[in-house]
Amino acid sequence: MSTKTWIITGVSQGFGRELAVSALRTGDAVVAAVRRPESVADIASEHPDRFSAVTFDVRDTAAAPSVVEHALEHFGRVDVLVNNAGRGMVGAAEMVDDSTLRDLMELHLIGPAALVRAVLPSMRAQGSGTIVQMSSQGGRMSFPGVGAYSASKFALEGWSEAVAGEVGQFGIRVMIVEPSRFRTAFNTPGVLSFAESSSDYREVLDPVLRDMAAADGVQEGDPEKAAVIINALVHSENVPLRLPLGKEAVERISASYRKNLAEVSVWADLARSADFADAAGPVRPF
């Protein structure tokens, strides 16, 4: 496998750290874009020639170009961008305020979009590159209590799917990763946050809140295995546009697709009746 240079956000813990370690083990170089460089000091000391940390808050979109410049100055190119930084939010939609919803959108969509924009010119010039967008099974299906989180991941997926269609002509691939529950810090206090509770939604939300809070440390997914899979795909000739990761993600997303297709079928005739009677022509392919 040819060596690559990665930019990864959120390397302090979880998927980001495991991806950085996996990439370094295969001989690649890594730029860790983190809020606290001291959190990755151990990795830096082990790989001083192939690892560099740069202070970066994903919400600071004006700083995105400097992250790419840092990578180019240190390693000469960028082959892989992994937008991984994120956090969870649980709460009824009515109880999630504007500020919280806006913060999630900035963290999961606006910030990643800025990094993608910053890295595309160099990838386009070299005729290759892989953009890995860390989404969630909640980026394809949703349920009570996770509306704000899912909204930001749905947005990331829709934006990324469009980007994939635009940049494929330049040899640039986009892979959206949709993990189920993995044994990362996602469910720990400070990463997973909760909106103000309301007695009006207690019956439907309490089981979700208990389940999310109790999942820390007992999640089914192994982040090290996930990192190895993502690393191998990045080094392969083909990547999927979407990669459900973990048994739960495969089953839940598959069930969501089947449910949605069945519902389209039920209402198809009524939906078609909205067209002009004399309208003709094929559905436009993209």
KEKE-3310 file (N, C-alpha, C; in steps of 0.2 Angstrom, whole numbers, plus 5000, padded with zeros to 4 digits):
npx = (5004:5003:5010:5001:4995:4986:4973:4965:4951:4947:4955:4958:4952:4942:4935:4943:4956:4959:4959:4970:4981:4980:4983:4996:5002:5002:5012:5008:5007:5001:4991:4985:4970:4966:4958:4966:4982:4990:4983:4986:5000:5006:5005:5012:5025:5029:5029:5037:5041:5031:5019:5009:5003:4990:4983:4966:4949:4934:4923:4928:4928:4936:4949:4951:4958:4971:4974:4975:4986:4996:4997:5002:5014:5021:5021:5019:5008:4990:4981:4970:4956:4948:4933:4929:4927:4914:4899:4886:4868:4854:4837:4820:4813:4806:4812:4825:4835:4838:4852:4859:4855:4860:4874:4877:4875:4885:4896:4894:4891:4894:4907:4915:4912:4919:4932:4933:4931:4943:4953:4950:4956:4970:4969:4962:4972:4982:4975:4969:4962:4954:4939:4933:4918:4913:4898:4884:4873:4862:4862:4854:4843:4830:4824:4814:4820:4833:4833:4839:4853:4852:4847:4858:4867:4860:4860:4874:4876:4868:4874:4887:4884:4881:4893:4901:4897:4901:4915:4920:4925:4937:4945:4943:4937:4922:4918:4905:4903:4894:4892:4886:4883:4898:4912:4917:4920:4908:4896:4899:4897:4898:4902:4891:4877:4862:4846:4835:4823:4806:4790:4780:4785:4790:4786:4789:4802:4810:4814:4823:4833:4838:4843:4853:4862:4866:4873:4887:4903:4899:4895:4892:4901:4918:4930:4944:4944:4935:4943:4953:4946:4941:4953:4959:4950:4952:4964:4961:4956:4942:4929:4914:4900:4892:4895:4888:4892:4895:4885:4872:4870:4869:4858:4848:4848:4845:4832:4826:4827:4819:4807:4804:4804:4793:4783:4783:4778:4765:4759:4761:4753:4745:4754:4760:4749:4750:4756:4756:4743:4747:4760:4776:4791:4807:4812:4824:4841:4855)
npy = (4994:5011:5025:5037:5054:5060:5070:5072:5075:5078:5069:5066:5056:5041:5036:5045:5045:5031:5029:5037:5031:5018:5022:5027:5015:5008:5015:5028:5046:5058:5072:5079:5087:5096:5102:5103:5101:5094:5083:5073:5070:5059:5051:5059:5059:5046:5045:5055:5059:5057:5062:5075:5088:5100:5115:5117:5121:5114:5122:5134:5140:5149:5146:5134:5133:5135:5123:5114:5120:5118:5104:5102:5109:5102:5088:5088:5085:5081:5067:5060:5066:5066:5070:5070:5074:5077:5077:5070:5073:5072:5074:5080:5087:5099:5104:5107:5121:5135:5139:5127:5118:5125:5125:5111:5109:5117:5110:5098:5099:5113:5116:5104:5105:5117:5112:5103:5111:5118:5108:5103:5110:5106:5092:5090:5095:5086:5075:5065:5058:5055:5058:5056:5055:5056:5050:5043:5030:5036:5046:5042:5037:5040:5043:5046:5059:5061:5070:5083:5079:5070:5078:5086:5076:5070:5081:5083:5071:5072:5084:5079:5068:5075:5082:5071:5067:5078:5079:5067:5066:5071:5062:5060:5053:5050:5045:5040:5037:5026:5023:5011:5009:5011:5007:5020:5037:5043:5041:5047:5058:5075:5073:5067:5075:5082:5088:5100:5092:5086:5084:5081:5074:5063:5049:5044:5047:5044:5030:5030:5039:5033:5021:5027:5033:5022:5015:5018:5011:4998:4996:4989:4989:4989:5001:5000:4990:4995:5006:5000:4994:5005:5011:5002:5002:5015:5014:5006:5002:5005:5013:5013:5024:5025:5018:5008:5004:4991:4978:4982:4994:4990:4982:4991:5002:4995:4990:5003:5007:4998:5000:5013:5012:5004:5012:5023:5015:5013:5025:5029:5031:5041:5051:5052:5058:5071:5077:5086:5081:5079:5078:5072:5061:5055:5051:5061:5056:5056)
npz = (5000:4996:5005:5014:5018:5032:5037:5052:5063:5080:5087:5100:5107:5106:5090:5082:5088:5087:5073:5069:5076:5069:5056:5057:5061:5049:5042:5037:5037:5049:5053:5066:5070:5083:5098:5110:5109:5119:5122:5114:5115:5118:5107:5098:5103:5101:5087:5080:5068:5059:5063:5067:5077:5077:5083:5084:5083:5077:5075:5071:5057:5049:5052:5045:5032:5037:5043:5033:5026:5036:5035:5022:5022:5031:5027:5013:5005:5005:5008:5014:5022:5037:5044:5060:5073:5085:5095:5106:5108:5118:5119:5119:5105:5106:5117:5114:5112:5101:5101:5105:5095:5084:5087:5086:5072:5067:5072:5066:5053:5047:5051:5046:5032:5029:5031:5021:5009:5010:5008:4996:4984:4984:4983:4971:4962:4963:4959:4966:4982:4997:5006:5022:5030:5046:5051:5057:5062:5065:5056:5045:5050:5062:5079:5093:5104:5098:5089:5086:5085:5075:5065:5062:5057:5047:5038:5036:5028:5017:5011:5009:5000:4988:4986:4983:4971:4964:4964:4960:4947:4948:4953:4967:4981:4991:5007:5018:5034:5045:5060:5072:5090:5097:5108:5113:5119:5118:5124:5137:5151:5147:5134:5128:5130:5138:5135:5143:5154:5152:5158:5150:5139:5145:5146:5133:5131:5142:5142:5131:5136:5147:5141:5133:5142:5150:5141:5141:5140:5138:5125:5109:5098:5092:5093:5088:5079:5070:5065:5058:5048:5041:5038:5029:5019:5014:5009:4998:4981:4979:4987:4997:4995:5007:5022:5033:5050:5061:5068:5073:5066:5053:5053:5058:5049:5037:5040:5041:5027:5021:5027:5023:5009:5008:5012:5002:4992:4996:4995:4982:4971:4974:4976:4963:4957:4958:4947:4931:4920:4907:4908:4903:4901:4906:4923:4929:4928:4940)
capx = (5000:5007:5009:4996:4995:4979:4971:4960:4949:4944:4960:4960:4949:4937:4937:4949:4963:4961:4961:4977:4985:4980:4986:5003:5005:5003:5017:5006:5008:4995:4990:4979:4968:4963:4958:4971:4987:4993:4980:4989:5007:5009:5006:5018:5032:5030:5030:5039:5043:5025:5013:5010:4996:4989:4977:4960:4942:4930:4918:4932:4929:4941:4955:4951:4964:4978:4975:4978:4993:5000:4999:5006:5021:5025:5021:5019:5002:4985:4978:4964:4953:4943:4929:4927:4925:4907:4896:4879:4863:4848:4831:4814:4814:4804:4817:4832:4835:4842:4859:4861:4854:4865:4880:4877:4875:4891:4901:4894:4891:4897:4915:4917:4911:4924:4938:4932:4932:4950:4957:4949:4961:4976:4967:4960:4978:4985:4971:4967:4960:4948:4936:4929:4914:4910:4891:4881:4867:4857:4862:4850:4836:4830:4819:4813:4826:4839:4831:4844:4859:4851:4847:4865:4870:4857:4863:4881:4876:4865:4879:4892:4882:4881:4900:4904:4895:4905:4922:4922:4928:4944:4949:4942:4931:4919:4915:4901:4903:4888:4893:4881:4886:4905:4915:4921:4918:4902:4891:4901:4895:4902:4902:4884:4873:4855:4842:4831:4818:4799:4785:4776:4788:4793:4784:4792:4809:4814:4818:4829:4838:4841:4847:4859:4866:4868:4877:4894:4907:4896:4893:4894:4907:4925:4933:4950:4942:4932:4948:4957:4942:4941:4960:4960:4946:4955:4970:4959:4954:4935:4926:4907:4898:4890:4897:4885:4897:4893:4879:4866:4869:4867:4851:4843:4848:4842:4825:4824:4826:4813:4801:4803:4802:4786:4778:4783:4774:4758:4757:4764:4748:4742:4760:4760:4743:4751:4759:4751:4741:4750:4768:4780:4798:4809:4815:4831:4846:4860)
capy = (5000:5017:5029:5043:5059:5061:5075:5069:5080:5074:5063:5065:5050:5037:5034:5049:5042:5024:5030:5040:5025:5013:5025:5027:5008:5006:5019:5034:5052:5060:5078:5079:5094:5095:5108:5102:5096:5090:5077:5068:5071:5052:5049:5063:5056:5039:5046:5062:5061:5056:5064:5083:5091:5108:5117:5118:5120:5113:5127:5140:5139:5153:5142:5128:5133:5134:5116:5111:5123:5115:5097:5103:5111:5096:5082:5089:5083:5078:5061:5058:5070:5063:5074:5065:5078:5078:5075:5068:5077:5069:5078:5081:5093:5106:5107:5109:5128:5137:5139:5120:5116:5129:5122:5104:5110:5120:5105:5092:5101:5119:5115:5099:5108:5121:5108:5100:5116:5120:5103:5101:5112:5102:5085:5091:5096:5079:5070:5059:5060:5052:5062:5052:5059:5051:5051:5039:5027:5042:5050:5039:5035:5044:5041:5051:5061:5062:5074:5088:5076:5067:5083:5088:5071:5070:5087:5081:5066:5075:5088:5074:5064:5080:5083:5065:5068:5084:5078:5061:5067:5073:5056:5061:5049:5052:5039:5042:5031:5027:5018:5010:5011:5009:5009:5026:5041:5046:5041:5049:5065:5080:5072:5066:5080:5081:5094:5100:5087:5089:5079:5080:5069:5058:5042:5042:5049:5041:5024:5032:5043:5027:5017:5031:5034:5016:5012:5019:5005:4991:4997:4982:4990:4989:5006:4998:4986:5000:5010:4995:4993:5012:5012:4997:5005:5021:5011:5001:5005:5007:5014:5014:5031:5024:5012:5006:5000:4987:4974:4986:4999:4987:4980:4997:5006:4991:4991:5009:5008:4994:5004:5019:5010:5001:5018:5026:5011:5014:5032:5031:5033:5048:5056:5054:5062:5079:5080:5088:5075:5078:5078:5066:5062:5051:5054:5063:5052:5060)
capz = (5000:4996:5011:5013:5023:5034:5042:5056:5068:5086:5088:5107:5110:5101:5083:5079:5090:5084:5066:5069:5077:5063:5050:5059:5061:5042:5039:5035:5041:5052:5056:5071:5072:5090:5102:5115:5107:5124:5123:5109:5116:5118:5100:5095:5106:5098:5080:5079:5061:5055:5067:5069:5080:5076:5087:5079:5085:5071:5074:5069:5050:5046:5053:5042:5028:5040:5045:5027:5025:5040:5033:5016:5024:5035:5023:5006:5002:5009:5004:5017:5027:5041:5049:5065:5079:5086:5101:5106:5111:5118:5122:5115:5100:5109:5123:5112:5110:5095:5102:5105:5088:5080:5089:5083:5065:5066:5073:5062:5046:5044:5051:5041:5026:5028:5030:5014:5005:5011:5006:4989:4979:4983:4981:4964:4959:4963:4955:4971:4988:5000:5012:5026:5034:5051:5052:5062:5060:5066:5050:5040:5053:5068:5084:5098:5108:5095:5083:5085:5083:5068:5060:5060:5053:5040:5034:5033:5023:5011:5008:5007:4994:4983:4985:4980:4963:4960:4964:4958:4941:4949:4957:4974:4984:4998:5011:5024:5039:5049:5065:5078:5096:5098:5114:5113:5125:5115:5129:5143:5152:5144:5127:5128:5134:5138:5135:5149:5153:5152:5160:5144:5135:5150:5144:5127:5131:5148:5140:5127:5140:5152:5137:5131:5148:5152:5136:5141:5142:5136:5118:5105:5093:5094:5088:5085:5073:5065:5062:5054:5042:5037:5035:5024:5013:5012:5004:4993:4975:4979:4994:4997:4997:5013:5026:5040:5053:5066:5066:5074:5061:5047:5054:5059:5043:5032:5041:5039:5020:5019:5029:5019:5002:5008:5013:4996:4988:4998:4993:4976:4966:4976:4975:4956:4954:4959:4941:4926:4917:4900:4909:4901:4901:4911:4929:4927:4932:4942)
cpx = (5004:5005:5005:4997:4988:4979:4965:4958:4947:4949:4961:4957:4945:4940:4943:4956:4964:4962:4968:4982:4986:4984:4994:5006:5006:5008:5015:5008:5001:4995:4984:4977:4963:4963:4963:4977:4990:4990:4982:4997:5010:5010:5012:5025:5034:5032:5032:5040:5036:5019:5014:5003:4996:4982:4971:4953:4938:4926:4922:4933:4934:4948:4956:4957:4970:4979:4978:4985:4998:5002:5003:5013:5025:5026:5020:5013:4997:4981:4971:4962:4948:4940:4926:4924:4917:4905:4889:4875:4857:4843:4826:4815:4812:4808:4824:4832:4839:4849:4862:4861:4859:4872:4882:4878:4882:4897:4900:4893:4895:4905:4918:4917:4917:4931:4938:4934:4940:4954:4956:4954:4967:4974:4965:4967:4982:4981:4969:4965:4954:4945:4932:4925:4911:4903:4889:4875:4861:4857:4857:4843:4836:4825:4819:4819:4832:4838:4836:4850:4858:4850:4854:4869:4867:4859:4870:4880:4873:4870:4885:4891:4883:4889:4903:4903:4899:4912:4925:4926:4935:4948:4948:4936:4929:4916:4911:4901:4898:4888:4886:4884:4893:4907:4920:4918:4911:4897:4893:4898:4901:4903:4894:4880:4865:4851:4838:4825:4811:4795:4781:4778:4791:4792:4788:4800:4813:4817:4824:4834:4841:4845:4854:4864:4869:4873:4885:4898:4905:4893:4896:4900:4914:4929:4940:4949:4939:4938:4952:4953:4942:4948:4961:4956:4949:4961:4968:4957:4947:4933:4918:4905:4896:4892:4894:4891:4895:4886:4872:4865:4867:4860:4846:4842:4844:4834:4822:4822:4820:4807:4799:4801:4794:4781:4778:4778:4766:4755:4759:4759:4746:4748:4760:4755:4744:4754:4754:4749:4745:4758:4771:4787:4801:4812:4822:4836:4852:4867)
cpy = (5006:5021:5035:5048:5060:5067:5072:5074:5075:5068:5062:5059:5047:5036:5038:5046:5035:5025:5033:5034:5020:5016:5025:5020:5006:5011:5026:5040:5055:5067:5078:5086:5093:5102:5109:5098:5092:5083:5071:5068:5064:5049:5053:5061:5050:5040:5053:5064:5061:5058:5071:5085:5098:5109:5120:5116:5120:5119:5134:5139:5143:5150:5136:5128:5132:5127:5112:5113:5119:5108:5098:5105:5106:5090:5082:5088:5081:5073:5059:5064:5066:5068:5070:5068:5078:5076:5074:5073:5073:5073:5079:5088:5100:5109:5108:5116:5129:5137:5132:5117:5119:5126:5115:5105:5113:5115:5099:5093:5107:5118:5110:5101:5113:5118:5105:5105:5118:5114:5101:5103:5108:5095:5085:5092:5090:5074:5064:5062:5056:5056:5057:5056:5054:5054:5047:5035:5032:5047:5048:5037:5039:5041:5046:5052:5062:5066:5079:5085:5073:5072:5085:5083:5070:5075:5085:5076:5068:5080:5084:5070:5069:5081:5077:5065:5073:5082:5072:5061:5069:5067:5056:5057:5052:5046:5042:5036:5032:5022:5017:5012:5007:5011:5014:5031:5045:5047:5044:5056:5070:5079:5071:5071:5079:5087:5094:5095:5090:5083:5077:5074:5063:5051:5040:5043:5045:5034:5025:5035:5037:5023:5021:5032:5028:5013:5013:5013:4999:4991:4991:4983:4991:4995:5004:4994:4990:5004:5006:4995:5000:5013:5008:5000:5011:5019:5007:5005:5008:5008:5015:5021:5030:5018:5011:5002:4998:4984:4978:4991:4996:4985:4986:5001:5002:4991:4997:5010:5004:4997:5010:5017:5007:5007:5022:5022:5012:5020:5034:5034:5040:5053:5057:5058:5069:5082:5082:5082:5074:5078:5071:5067:5058:5054:5055:5059:5057:5055)
cpz = (5000:5002:5009:5019:5025:5038:5046:5062:5074:5087:5096:5110:5104:5095:5080:5081:5087:5077:5065:5070:5072:5057:5051:5059:5053:5038:5036:5040:5043:5055:5060:5072:5078:5094:5108:5112:5112:5125:5118:5110:5116:5111:5097:5097:5102:5090:5078:5072:5056:5058:5069:5072:5079:5080:5083:5083:5078:5069:5071:5061:5047:5047:5049:5036:5031:5042:5039:5025:5029:5038:5026:5017:5027:5031:5016:5002:5007:5005:5007:5022:5030:5046:5054:5071:5079:5093:5101:5110:5112:5122:5117:5111:5103:5114:5121:5109:5104:5096:5102:5098:5083:5081:5086:5075:5063:5067:5068:5055:5043:5045:5047:5034:5024:5027:5023:5009:5004:5008:4998:4983:4978:4981:4973:4960:4958:4960:4960:4978:4991:5006:5015:5031:5040:5053:5058:5059:5061:5061:5044:5043:5060:5073:5089:5103:5105:5089:5081:5082:5076:5063:5057:5055:5047:5036:5031:5028:5017:5007:5005:5001:4988:4981:4981:4972:4960:4960:4962:4951:4942:4953:4964:4976:4990:5001:5017:5028:5044:5054:5069:5084:5097:5105:5114:5119:5123:5120:5136:5145:5150:5136:5125:5132:5133:5139:5142:5148:5154:5154:5154:5139:5139:5147:5138:5127:5137:5146:5136:5131:5145:5147:5135:5137:5151:5147:5137:5144:5140:5129:5114:5101:5096:5090:5085:5078:5067:5061:5057:5047:5038:5034:5029:5018:5010:5007:4999:4987:4975:4986:4992:4998:5005:5016:5033:5044:5060:5065:5067:5069:5054:5047:5054:5052:5037:5033:5040:5031:5018:5021:5025:5012:5002:5009:5006:4991:4989:4995:4986:4971:4968:4975:4967:4953:4955:4952:4936:4922:4910:4901:4906:4902:4907:4917:4927:4931:4934:4943)
residu = (MET:SER:THR:LYS:THR:TRP:ILE:ILE:THR:GLY:VAL:SER:GLN:GLY:PHE:GLY:ARG:GLU:LEU:ALA:VAL:SER:ALA:LEU:ARG:THR:GLY:ASP:ALA:VAL:VAL:ALA:ALA:VAL:ARG:ARG:PRO:GLU:SER:VAL:ALA:ASP:ILE:ALA:SER:GLU:HIS:PRO:ASP:ARG:PHE:SER:ALA:VAL:THR:PHE:ASP:VAL:ARG:ASP:THR:ALA:ALA:ALA:PRO:SER:VAL:VAL:GLU:HIS:ALA:LEU:GLU:HIS:PHE:GLY:ARG:VAL:ASP:VAL:LEU:VAL:ASN:ASN:ALA:GLY:ARG:GLY:MET:VAL:GLY:ALA:ALA:GLU:MET:VAL:ASP:ASP:SER:THR:LEU:ARG:ASP:LEU:MET:GLU:LEU:HIS:LEU:ILE:GLY:PRO:ALA:ALA:LEU:VAL:ARG:ALA:VAL:LEU:PRO:SER:MET:ARG:ALA:GLN:GLY:SER:GLY:THR:ILE:VAL:GLN:MET:SER:SER:GLN:GLY:GLY:ARG:MET:SER:PHE:PRO:GLY:VAL:GLY:ALA:TYR:SER:ALA:SER:LYS:PHE:ALA:LEU:GLU:GLY:TRP:SER:GLU:ALA:VAL:ALA:GLY:GLU:VAL:GLY:GLN:PHE:GLY:ILE:ARG:VAL:MET:ILE:VAL:GLU:PRO:SER:ARG:PHE:ARG:THR:ALA:PHE:ASN:THR:PRO:GLY:VAL:LEU:SER:PHE:ALA:GLU:SER:SER:SER:ASP:TYR:ARG:GLU:VAL:LEU:ASP:PRO:VAL:LEU:ARG:ASP:MET:ALA:ALA:ALA:ASP:GLY:VAL:GLN:GLU:GLY:ASP:PRO:GLU:LYS:ALA:ALA:VAL:ILE:ILE:ASN:ALA:LEU:VAL:HIS:SER:GLU:ASN:VAL:PRO:LEU:ARG:LEU:PRO:LEU:GLY:LYS:GLU:ALA:VAL:GLU:ARG:ILE:SER:ALA:SER:TYR:ARG:LYS:ASN:LEU:ALA:GLU:VAL:SER:VAL:TRP:ALA:ASP:LEU:ALA:ARG:SER:ALA:ASP:PHE:ALA:ASP:ALA:ALA:GLY:PRO:VAL:ARG:PRO:PHE)
# end
